[in-house]
Structures are given as C-alpha cells and as structure tokens.
Amino acid sequence: MKRAFDAATRHPAWTVAVTVVVVAVPYFVLGPHFLADDYVWLRNAHFDGWWNAGGPRVAGRPGGWVVAALSFGAVGAHPAVLYVVLTALRVGAAVLVRRCLAMFMAARYALAVTLVWLVMPNHLATEMWLSSMAGPIALGLLAAGISELARVTRADPRRLPIVAYLLLAGAVAVYELTAGVAALAVAAVPCLVHGRVRVRVRDAAIGLVLVAVPALWAAVRSTVYDHSSTGKLDPRLVFPGHLSLGFAPFGAQGRVVTALGLAAILAAVVRLARRELRPSTGFPDRLVVAGAVVVLAGVAPLASFATNFFGLHDRLLLVSGVGSAMVWTGAALMVAAWLRRPAVLVAAALAFVAVVVPLRAMRTVDYRDAGTDAVRETARLGAAVRASGARAIDVPGPVAVVDRVWGLNDGWNATASVQLHLDDPTVVVGVVLPDIGRSGPPPDRPRAAF
C-alpha cells in the first residue's frame, strides 16, 4: 500500500482527478435524475427564459445566478449531461483543494486529506444533486484564493494580495457558505505562513471588506438559507453531522464513530494546550485541531439555518467537509505516532474503506430511487390535476423521499415538476407536510382535495 501511495503522490493532480471520476461512476451508471429544487430551476428556465433559471431564490448569489443560467437554463432537462458537468467541476475543485492544502503541509499529507475527503460519504449531495452545481465552483475559488494569499505572503509580505481577496470574494458571490472560511483565511493565512501572529491591518481590512460585500448582499437578498423562516442551527448537531462518516448522525453506529472523532479532537487540544505535553505533539495534533476549526468556520454562515447535515442537507459540508477529513486523517496519524507503528495507517485505511464503500453504495441507490420516484409522482400528480378539473390540488406529503433524499418533498418542488409536466405555469400542488402543514406557492384558484 505504501508503494501505491508513493506512486500516487508523484502525480497528485491525476490521482485526485481519477478518484473523483471513480466515485462518480456508480451514480452515472444507475442513471442521474432531477431532485427537489432541480425542478424549480428547470421550471423557471422553461417559462421565464434560460437566463432566469435561478429565479428569486438565487437573487442573493450573483455567481450562483450565472451558474443556474448556464446549467439548468442553457443545458436544460438533460440530467446525464449536467451530471458530467458537475463531475468535471468537482475534478477542478478537488485539484485546487489539494494544491491549497499543500501550501501548509507536506504533499503526501495534502493528498491523503484530499482523498479521504473525496471518498467520505458525508457530503454526497455535493456529488449527486445537480442543484449543487455552484458548490464546486465556489470551493475552487476559495481554495485558489487561499493558495494565492499564501503564495503572495511568502513571496513579498508587503504586497497587497488583491487577486487573492477577489478570488475569496468571488467564492462568496457564487455560494455564501464559503464566507466563514474566506474571512478566516484573510486573517489566519499570514499567521500560518510566518509561523506567528503577523497581520497587516490595512491588508486584512481590505480583504475582509471585499469578502463582506457579497456576504452582506446574500444576507439582505433572498437565498435558499433565508434567515427569516428556517430557524436556528443547533450546535450540538455540528460535529455528529461531520464526523459520522455518512452514518445517520444519531444512530448507534454514527454515535460511536462521532465519539472517536471527538476523542481525537479533545486529545489534540489538551496536548497542545498543556505545556508539559506540548513537546510530544507534532503535525498530527495540529492537523486535527485545524480540521475542527475549519468545520466550525465552514458552518458559521449557517447560524440561522436549522439542519441536521443529513440527506440533501449534507450539501452544507461543501467547505467544512474538508475539515472533517483533516480531523480523521490527523487522528489516524496521531494513533500511528503514539503506537510507533506505521502499519496502523494501513489498518486505518482498510477500515475506512470497509466502512465507506457500503455506505456510498447504499446512499447512491437512495439518490437513484428518489429521482425515479420523483418522475413517477410527477406523472401521478399531473394526472390528478387533470382528473380534478381544478388548477390546484392538495396532497399529503412528503412526496418521493428516500431516507431524507428528496425527490420532490414539498409543494414548492411538486408544483414546479407538475407545471413542467403539464406545460402549464398556473397549476399549483399544495403538499401537506406533517410537521409544518401545507407548503408550496399559494393558489389563486379553488383547490381539489387529493
């Protein structure tokens, strides 16, 4: 295994690209389908023109608006084509992430973290849900901005890294979920490069202002994470959602795995904090703590968004998921260093593969089933609208949901899918969800019960 890993490190970009493609192949073979909000963007493009695919819900993301227009608008209802585009964007983002990590650690560790991140099934929505198309673009811009900031800081600390700041701001303009790590990078990267607290106040102020502009725009404009209606993030869910490797965070298996990850974080923090233990610490301890920091910074923009980070909500690990990979990679290195047995890393890699491969297979089938259910339910709802003679109907929900992967779920998505199916923008499908009641666009005509 060591020989294979050494060979992989000689061509890291190719290794990363091949890994992305390999993990993408199963879903492509099963057949990508549209899910949930995909139907909204397709409906917008169909009735309002390709440029308006993003609609009001993407008004807070200028870059995201362009991405929606060029994907769901320009390409249209071709899920296999869009999935190939999404996979290509993920290749680019993963290569940039590995390059970014290599600015702060040895190349072999950067590659290891990247591979763990790519294989972990705790962010599958960023791989399989076509609505996440903007995610890898934003992540790539974020990684490129951090790399450029580190490069300029090393080459000439007196030079204003304006290109780096613009890349970071661009990432936020595409997807506001990158704002926490982008802001952290402005202050932290110079310190990491110099190995001590050293920040040029003027430069940091300029960088933070540039990052804040698109973040504030997203805050005052409409986005999917509208703070007025989604509730608050429960901080107790953050680490379980990130460390459970893709298990349901509160199942027995998820709790055990999460406990191991939290133990590694606690041990690393204690060892670095206590002066008498500090001489025995090294890179693995720092990697674990840095990963925990990335997790927290990555979810910071979600303070006003209630989520459990599972199902389609695992798209929220777009940035923070890299932090969870850092934690697990650092934890394995810590154990190997404590036991002074490099073979521990081989055992950890084999155990990791044994856990994640079945999970990935199961979740991939969930995505396929949710997509096929959405097609079937759309046809059924369309037939019900015709049979009712009304332009609006109410149905019990959720609709076409497989283990929290939403084929349609609510009235917002069901209405969009049926409008497309019937080529009629006046149809409304209200879905009565058991926990929140009726969802979907308000009808302007009498409804028929269904």
Stockholm file with secondary structure:
# STOCKHOLM 1.0

chainA/1-450         MKRAFDAATRHPAWTVAVTVVVVAVPYFVLGPHFLADDYVWLRNAHFDGWWNAGGPRVAGRPGGWVVAALSFGAVGAHPAVLYVVLTALRVGAAVLVRRCLAMFMAARYALAVTLVWLVMPNHLATEMWLSSMAGPIALGLLAAGISELARVTRADPRRLPIVAYLLLAGAVAVYELTAGVAALAVAAVPCLVHGRVRVRVRDAAIGLVLVAVPALWAAVRSTVYDHSSTGKLDPRLVFPGHLSLGFAPFGAQGRVVTALGLAAILAAVVRLARRELRPSTGFPDRLVVAGAVVVLAGVAPLASFATNFFGLHDRLLLVSGVGSAMVWTGAALMVAAWLRRPAVLVAAALAFVAVVVPLRAMRTVDYRDAGTDAVRETARLGAAVRASGARAIDVPGPVAVVDRVWGLNDGWNATASVQLHLDDPTVVVGVVLPDIGRSGPPPDRPRAAF
#=GR chainA/1-450 SS CHHHHHHHHHSHHHHHHHHHHHHHHHHHHHCCCCCTTHHHHHHHHHHHCGGGSSCGGGTTCHHHHHHHIIIIITTCSCHHHHHHHHHHHHHHHHHHHHHHHTTTSCHHHHHHHHHHHHHCTTCTHHHHCGGGGHHHHHHHHHHHHHHHHHHHHHHCTTSCCHHHHHHHHHHHHHCGGGHHHHHHHHHHHHHHHHTSCCCCHHHHHHHHHHHHHHHHHHHHSCCTTCTTTSCCCCGGGHHHHHHSTTSCTTSHHHHHHHHHHHHHHHHHHHHHHSTTTGGGCCHHHHHHHHHHHHHHHHHGGGTTCCCCSCGGGGGGGTTHHHHHHHHHHHHHHHHHHHHTCTHHHHHHHHHHHHHHHHHHHHHHHHHHHHHHHHHHHHHHHHHHHHHHCSSEEEEESCEEEETTEEEEESHHHHHHHHHHHHTCTTCEEEEEETTTEEESSCCSSCEEEC
#=GC SS_cons         CHHHHHHHHHSHHHHHHHHHHHHHHHHHHHCCCCCTTHHHHHHHHHHHCGGGSSCGGGTTCHHHHHHHIIIIITTCSCHHHHHHHHHHHHHHHHHHHHHHHTTTSCHHHHHHHHHHHHHCTTCTHHHHCGGGGHHHHHHHHHHHHHHHHHHHHHHCTTSCCHHHHHHHHHHHHHCGGGHHHHHHHHHHHHHHHHTSCCCCHHHHHHHHHHHHHHHHHHHHSCCTTCTTTSCCCCGGGHHHHHHSTTSCTTSHHHHHHHHHHHHHHHHHHHHHHSTTTGGGCCHHHHHHHHHHHHHHHHHGGGTTCCCCSCGGGGGGGTTHHHHHHHHHHHHHHHHHHHHTCTHHHHHHHHHHHHHHHHHHHHHHHHHHHHHHHHHHHHHHHHHHHHHHCSSEEEEESCEEEETTEEEEESHHHHHHHHHHHHTCTTCEEEEEETTTEEESSCCSSCEEEC
//
